[in-house]
């Protein structure tokens, strides 16, 4: 292999690494799981810190309905949910036992979400999304 071919190959490998292996590209492939429980009604973990592009999958591992919402119009107390500027609310709808819901975070900032049936029991979760 000539020196020029080796340099071309090295440049191609560096470009591939920058484009396809960047932290943002790796984050887009990453899924973090949050489970939902009954006694007490909670999200596990309750607090996450993730990079932009990460998908969170909520799994209802409980025996009752749960959900995930940042929609202030759906929450019993609109002050219980929070979105960063520019983010749109998301809502899983009621999830039967064994169901799951995925959401990919594309806007950095702090999110606070609730389970509507268990909001009064303080079933609240937090996600901090970093750049």
HELIX and SHEET records of a PDB file:
HELIX    1   1 UNK A    3  UNK A   20  1                                  18    
HELIX    2   2 UNK A   23  UNK A   28  1                                   6    
HELIX    3   3 UNK A   78  UNK A   80  5                                   3    
HELIX    4   4 UNK A  116  UNK A  121  5                                   6    
SHEET    1   A 4 UNK A  42  UNK A  44  0                                        
SHEET    2   A 4 UNK A  31  UNK A  37 -1                                        
SHEET    3   A 4 UNK A  55  UNK A  60  1                                        
SHEET    4   A 4 UNK A 100  UNK A 104 -1                                        
SHEET    1   B 3 UNK A  47  UNK A  51  0                                        
SHEET    2   B 3 UNK A 124  UNK A 130  1                                        
SHEET    3   B 3 UNK A 109  UNK A 114 -1                                        
END                                                                             
